[in-house]
């Protein structure tokens, strides 16, 4: 393959060959460009769609591929230093997004476009919807709150982002393991046992089975013994007990954030943007479905 052809192919697909240094550079560039765009929008003397909402949307679109790649690598890279850099990247980008959605000066420019009836009427339906959704996103992130409550909400959102990353890191890095005899793994093909680690327990040789997908899926699909499948599933679902505390803290913070924004529960806050619109509609749907199934 010629070098020119290689360059064309490389430029046409996502590049997942990122070193920790590449990841840090990419994150730095994204944040720097984002701040420049936001400053430009915030300082517009006459905010209109083209110099405000369109600029913010274009930045969001342009950086989407890079940010997705550098944060995805924590889930798939065989190199721990890359996984760690990717996890750090997600935390940095998450914090930057929260900081961005708390910028009152940017929101004022977006709001100026939203409140300009002549401008909104002249826009194409798709562009008008973009303005409405962008204004709603800023408002749902606390820009209509007092400065004190905005600050509280910002701290809550940052902590929730940190908790999410810690939860994912724990799940990705810590696999459960359980021991089974050959008989308990009846139904698995011979190649499942090739090279598999064994341990001797009370004079009985047992095979080590982890909760990694290459171990987990074949057992759940092919093992003949129900007890074997049940035990492996229990091991999978009970791993990472340290995540319980993270979940409990996150639940409390979600409720606190929702109430700051004027909602009773986190469910009310989330469902407002969904088809159901309110928790009561979801409950009615579930009750109706249950009655029909009965």
C-alpha positions as CSV (number, residue, x, y, z in Angstrom):
1,X,0.0,0.0,0.0
2,X,1.4,3.4,-0.9
3,X,1.9,6.0,1.8
4,X,-0.6,8.2,0.1
5,X,-3.3,5.5,0.2
6,X,-2.4,4.8,3.8
7,X,-2.9,8.5,4.7
8,X,-6.3,8.5,2.9
9,X,-7.5,5.4,4.8
10,X,-6.2,6.7,8.1
11,X,-8.0,10.0,7.6
12,X,-11.2,8.3,6.7
13,X,-11.7,6.3,9.9
14,X,-11.5,6.8,13.6
15,X,-8.0,6.5,14.9
16,X,-7.9,4.3,18.0
17,X,-4.1,4.1,18.1
18,X,-3.6,6.7,20.9
19,X,-0.8,6.8,23.4
20,X,-1.4,8.4,26.8
21,X,0.4,11.5,25.5
22,X,-1.8,11.6,22.4
23,X,-4.9,11.4,24.6
24,X,-3.8,14.2,26.9
25,X,-2.9,16.4,23.9
26,X,-6.3,15.7,22.3
27,X,-8.2,16.6,25.5
28,X,-6.2,19.8,25.9
29,X,-7.0,20.8,22.3
30,X,-10.7,20.1,22.7
31,X,-10.9,22.2,25.9
32,X,-8.8,25.1,24.5
33,X,-10.9,25.2,21.3
34,X,-14.1,25.0,23.3
35,X,-13.2,27.9,25.5
36,X,-12.3,30.0,22.5
37,X,-15.6,29.4,20.9
38,X,-17.5,30.0,24.1
39,X,-15.6,33.3,24.7
40,X,-16.5,34.4,21.1
41,X,-20.1,33.6,21.6
42,X,-20.2,35.3,25.0
43,X,-18.7,38.5,23.6
44,X,-21.1,38.9,20.6
45,X,-22.5,42.4,20.6
46,X,-25.5,41.3,18.5
47,X,-26.2,37.6,19.1
48,X,-28.0,35.8,16.2
49,X,-28.2,32.2,15.2
50,X,-25.2,32.2,12.9
51,X,-22.7,33.7,15.4
52,X,-24.0,32.0,18.5
53,X,-25.9,28.8,18.4
54,X,-24.4,27.6,15.1
55,X,-20.8,28.2,16.4
56,X,-21.5,26.2,19.6
57,X,-23.2,23.4,17.6
58,X,-20.3,23.2,15.1
59,X,-17.8,22.9,17.9
60,X,-19.8,20.1,19.5
61,X,-20.0,18.3,16.2
62,X,-16.3,18.8,15.3
63,X,-14.9,17.5,18.6
64,X,-17.4,14.6,18.9
65,X,-15.3,11.9,17.2
66,X,-12.1,12.7,19.1
67,X,-13.7,12.9,22.5
68,X,-15.6,9.6,21.9
69,X,-12.4,7.8,20.9
70,X,-10.2,9.0,23.8
71,X,-12.9,8.2,26.4
72,X,-13.8,4.9,24.9
73,X,-10.3,3.5,25.1
74,X,-10.6,2.9,28.9
75,X,-13.1,0.1,28.1
76,X,-11.0,-1.7,25.4
77,X,-7.3,-1.0,25.5
78,X,-5.0,-3.7,26.6
79,X,-2.5,-1.1,27.9
80,X,-3.3,0.1,31.5
81,X,-1.5,3.4,31.0
82,X,-3.9,4.1,28.0
83,X,-6.9,3.0,30.1
84,X,-5.9,5.3,32.9
85,X,-5.3,8.2,30.5
86,X,-8.7,7.6,28.9
87,X,-10.4,7.5,32.3
88,X,-8.7,10.8,33.2
89,X,-9.8,12.2,29.8
90,X,-13.4,11.4,30.5
91,X,-13.2,13.1,33.9
92,X,-11.6,16.2,32.4
93,X,-14.0,16.4,29.5
94,X,-17.0,15.8,31.8
95,X,-15.8,18.6,34.1
96,X,-15.4,20.9,31.1
97,X,-18.9,20.2,29.8
98,X,-20.4,20.9,33.2
99,X,-18.3,24.1,33.4
100,X,-19.5,25.1,29.9
101,X,-23.1,24.6,30.7
102,X,-22.8,26.8,33.8
103,X,-21.4,29.8,31.8
104,X,-24.0,32.6,32.3
105,X,-22.3,34.8,29.7
106,X,-22.8,32.2,27.0
107,X,-26.3,31.5,28.1
108,X,-27.2,35.2,27.8
109,X,-26.2,35.1,24.1
110,X,-28.1,31.9,23.5
111,X,-31.1,33.3,25.4
112,X,-30.9,36.5,23.3
113,X,-31.4,34.4,20.1
114,X,-34.2,32.4,21.8
115,X,-36.1,35.6,22.9
116,X,-35.7,37.2,19.4
117,X,-39.1,36.4,17.9
118,X,-38.2,37.7,14.4
119,X,-35.0,35.7,14.4
120,X,-36.7,32.5,15.6
121,X,-39.6,32.9,13.0
122,X,-37.1,33.3,10.2
123,X,-35.1,30.1,11.1
124,X,-35.7,26.8,9.4
125,X,-37.6,24.4,11.7
126,X,-34.5,22.3,12.4
127,X,-32.4,25.4,13.4
128,X,-35.3,26.7,15.5
129,X,-35.5,23.4,17.4
130,X,-31.7,23.5,17.9
131,X,-32.0,26.9,19.6
132,X,-34.9,25.7,21.8
133,X,-33.1,22.5,22.9
134,X,-29.8,24.5,23.6
135,X,-31.7,27.1,25.7
136,X,-33.5,24.3,27.5
137,X,-30.2,22.5,28.3
138,X,-28.6,25.6,29.8
139,X,-31.7,26.3,31.8
140,X,-31.9,22.7,33.1
141,X,-28.3,23.0,34.2
142,X,-29.2,25.9,36.5
143,X,-28.6,29.1,34.6
144,X,-32.0,30.4,35.8
145,X,-31.0,29.8,39.5
146,X,-29.4,32.2,41.9
147,X,-25.6,32.4,41.8
148,X,-25.5,30.5,45.1
149,X,-27.6,27.6,43.9
150,X,-25.8,27.6,40.5
151,X,-22.6,27.1,42.4
152,X,-24.2,24.2,44.5
153,X,-25.5,22.6,41.3
154,X,-22.1,22.8,39.6
155,X,-20.4,21.1,42.5
156,X,-23.1,18.3,42.5
157,X,-22.7,17.8,38.8
158,X,-19.0,17.5,39.0
159,X,-19.2,15.0,41.8
160,X,-21.7,13.0,39.9
161,X,-19.3,12.9,36.9
162,X,-16.5,11.7,39.2
163,X,-18.7,9.0,40.7
164,X,-19.7,7.7,37.3
165,X,-16.1,7.5,36.2
166,X,-15.1,5.7,39.4
167,X,-18.0,3.3,39.0
168,X,-17.0,2.5,35.4
169,X,-13.3,2.1,36.3
170,X,-14.1,-0.3,39.1
171,X,-16.4,-2.4,36.8
172,X,-13.8,-2.4,34.0
173,X,-10.8,-3.3,36.2
174,X,-12.2,-5.8,38.6
175,X,-13.5,-9.1,37.4
176,X,-15.1,-11.8,39.5
177,X,-13.8,-15.3,39.5
178,X,-15.2,-18.7,40.5
179,X,-13.9,-22.3,40.4
180,X,-15.7,-25.2,38.7
181,X,-14.9,-28.9,38.1
182,X,-15.0,-30.3,34.6
183,X,-18.3,-32.0,35.4
184,X,-19.8,-28.7,36.6
185,X,-18.9,-27.2,33.2
186,X,-20.5,-30.0,31.3
187,X,-21.7,-28.8,27.9
188,X,-18.7,-26.5,27.2
189,X,-16.6,-27.4,24.1
190,X,-13.1,-28.8,24.5
191,X,-11.4,-25.6,23.3
192,X,-13.0,-23.7,26.3
193,X,-10.6,-25.6,28.5
194,X,-7.5,-25.1,26.4
195,X,-4.9,-23.1,28.4
196,X,-7.4,-22.4,31.2
197,X,-5.9,-21.9,34.6
198,X,-6.7,-24.6,37.2
199,X,-6.4,-24.8,41.0
200,X,-6.5,-27.8,43.2
201,X,-9.0,-27.6,46.1
202,X,-9.1,-30.5,48.6
203,X,-7.5,-32.7,46.0
204,X,-9.9,-31.8,43.3
205,X,-8.8,-30.0,40.1
206,X,-11.0,-27.0,39.3
207,X,-11.0,-24.6,36.4
208,X,-10.9,-20.8,37.0
209,X,-13.8,-19.0,35.3
210,X,-13.9,-15.2,35.4
211,X,-16.7,-12.8,34.6
212,X,-15.0,-11.5,31.5
213,X,-17.2,-12.0,28.5
214,X,-15.1,-14.7,26.8
215,X,-15.5,-16.8,30.0
216,X,-19.0,-15.7,31.0
217,X,-21.0,-15.9,27.8
218,X,-20.2,-19.6,26.8
219,X,-21.0,-20.8,30.3
220,X,-24.3,-18.9,30.4
221,X,-25.2,-20.3,26.9
222,X,-23.9,-23.8,27.0
223,X,-23.4,-25.1,30.5
224,X,-25.9,-27.9,31.1
225,X,-26.1,-27.5,34.9
226,X,-28.5,-24.7,36.1
227,X,-26.5,-24.4,39.3
228,X,-23.3,-23.6,37.4
229,X,-25.0,-20.9,35.5
230,X,-26.7,-19.5,38.6
231,X,-23.4,-19.4,40.5
232,X,-21.5,-17.6,37.7
233,X,-24.3,-15.1,37.3
234,X,-24.3,-14.4,41.0
235,X,-20.6,-13.9,40.9
236,X,-21.0,-11.4,38.0
237,X,-23.8,-9.4,39.7
238,X,-22.1,-9.2,43.1
239,X,-18.7,-8.1,42.0
240,X,-17.3,-4.6,42.8
241,X,-19.1,-4.2,46.2
242,X,-17.3,-0.9,46.5
243,X,-19.7,0.5,43.9
244,X,-22.6,0.3,46.3
245,X,-21.4,3.3,48.2
246,X,-20.8,5.2,45.0
247,X,-24.4,4.4,43.9
248,X,-25.9,5.5,47.2
249,X,-24.0,8.8,47.1
250,X,-25.0,9.4,43.4
251,X,-28.7,8.7,44.2
252,X,-28.7,11.3,47.0
253,X,-26.9,13.9,44.8
254,X,-29.4,13.4,42.0
255,X,-32.3,14.1,44.3
256,X,-30.5,17.2,45.6
257,X,-29.8,18.5,42.1
258,X,-33.4,17.8,41.0
259,X,-34.8,19.8,44.0
260,X,-32.5,22.7,43.3
261,X,-34.0,22.9,39.9
262,X,-37.6,22.8,41.2
263,X,-38.4,19.1,40.7
264,X,-39.5,16.7,43.4
265,X,-37.5,13.7,42.2
266,X,-34.7,12.9,39.7
267,X,-37.3,10.9,37.7
268,X,-39.3,14.1,37.2
269,X,-36.2,15.9,35.9
270,X,-35.2,13.1,33.5
271,X,-38.6,12.2,32.1
272,X,-39.5,15.8,31.3
273,X,-37.5,15.5,28.1
274,X,-38.9,12.0,27.2
275,X,-42.1,11.0,25.6
276,X,-43.6,10.0,29.0
277,X,-43.0,13.5,30.4
278,X,-43.8,12.5,34.0
279,X,-43.3,9.6,36.4
280,X,-47.1,9.1,36.7
281,X,-47.3,8.3,33.0
282,X,-44.6,5.7,33.3
283,X,-46.4,4.0,36.3
284,X,-49.7,4.0,34.4
285,X,-48.0,2.4,31.4
286,X,-46.4,-0.3,33.6
287,X,-49.7,-1.0,35.5
288,X,-51.6,-1.3,32.2
289,X,-49.0,-3.6,30.7
290,X,-49.0,-5.8,33.8
291,X,-52.8,-6.1,33.7
292,X,-52.7,-7.1,30.0
293,X,-50.0,-9.7,30.7
294,X,-52.0,-11.1,33.6
